């Protein structure tokens, strides 16, 4: 399975509202629940007026389009990184899954994946 390292820094934000301009960004993940409104975006484009904000994240994605019938794609990655004491923040889209880890864990995470048969591109 191929893993694509994404070459930018991310911030995880809790916000009051989402500016529609965020949809123009290359990467923008938005969730709204009955409890919060969350935004994950590139750090240099994060809003200044966040309710809460956590910087210092890097990301990789599972390459290709994952069919909804596939089972157990993200779980082995999460377990492998948990075994290395690397926490994750996972984001799923219609096509695939993205995994964010803190910046200091990014290279160790990619190395652990490579050592376990994942191809890093």
C-alpha positions in Angstrom: 0.0 0.0 0.0 1.3 3.5 -0.9 1.5 6.3 1.6 1.9 9.9 0.3 3.7 12.2 2.6 2.2 15.7 2.4 4.8 18.5 2.5 3.1 21.2 4.7 2.3 21.9 8.3 -1.2 21.7 9.6 -3.2 23.2 12.5 -6.2 21.6 14.2 -8.7 24.4 15.1 -11.9 24.8 17.0 -13.7 27.8 15.4 -16.9 29.8 15.7 -17.5 30.0 12.0 -15.9 28.9 8.7 -15.0 31.5 6.1 -16.1 30.1 2.7 -12.7 31.0 1.4 -11.2 28.0 3.2 -12.8 25.8 0.5 -10.3 27.3 -1.9 -7.3 25.9 0.0 -5.6 22.8 -1.2 -6.3 21.0 2.1 -9.2 21.9 4.3 -11.2 19.6 6.6 -14.3 20.9 8.3 -16.6 19.1 10.8 -19.7 20.4 12.4 -21.4 18.5 15.2 -23.9 19.4 17.9 -21.0 20.4 20.1 -18.4 22.1 17.9 -17.1 23.4 14.6 -13.6 22.1 13.8 -11.2 23.0 11.0 -8.0 21.4 9.9 -6.0 23.5 7.5 -2.5 24.5 6.6 -0.9 26.4 9.5 -0.1 29.5 7.5 -3.8 29.8 6.6 -5.3 29.1 10.0 -7.7 31.8 11.3 -6.3 34.1 14.0 -9.6 34.1 16.0 -9.8 30.4 16.9 -11.6 29.3 20.0 -8.7 26.8 20.4 -5.8 25.9 18.1 -3.2 23.2 18.1 -0.3 23.7 15.6 2.6 21.4 14.7 0.9 18.6 12.7 2.2 16.9 9.6 0.1 14.5 7.4 0.2 11.6 5.1 -2.5 10.0 3.0 -3.3 6.5 1.9 -2.9 6.7 -1.9 -5.7 5.8 -4.2 -9.4 5.7 -3.9 -10.6 3.3 -1.2 -13.8 1.5 -1.8 -16.3 1.6 1.1 -16.4 -2.2 1.2 -12.7 -2.3 2.2 -12.2 -3.2 5.9 -9.2 -2.7 8.0 -7.2 -0.1 6.1 -6.7 2.5 8.8 -6.7 0.2 11.8 -3.3 -1.5 11.1 -1.7 1.9 10.6 -3.1 3.2 13.8 -2.0 0.1 15.7 1.5 0.2 14.2 1.9 3.8 15.2 0.4 3.2 18.6 2.9 0.5 19.2 5.6 3.1 18.5 3.9 5.5 21.0 2.9 7.8 18.1 -0.6 9.4 18.5 -2.6 10.1 15.4 -5.4 12.4 14.3 -7.3 10.6 11.5 -9.4 12.3 8.8 -11.5 10.3 6.4 -12.8 11.7 3.1 -15.0 10.1 0.4 -11.9 8.8 -1.4 -9.3 8.0 1.2 -7.9 8.5 4.7 -5.5 11.0 6.0 -3.4 10.6 9.1 -1.9 13.5 11.0 0.9 13.1 13.6 2.8 15.7 15.5 5.7 17.2 13.6 8.4 15.5 15.8 6.8 12.1 15.1 6.4 12.5 11.3 9.7 10.9 10.2 9.6 8.1 12.8 6.0 7.4 11.7 7.0 7.2 8.0 10.0 5.0 8.9 7.8 2.7 11.0 5.4 2.3 8.0 8.3 1.7 5.6 9.7 -1.0 7.8 6.3 -2.7 7.8 5.9 -2.9 4.1 4.2 0.4 3.2 5.7 2.3 0.2 6.3 5.9 1.0 5.9 8.2 -2.0 
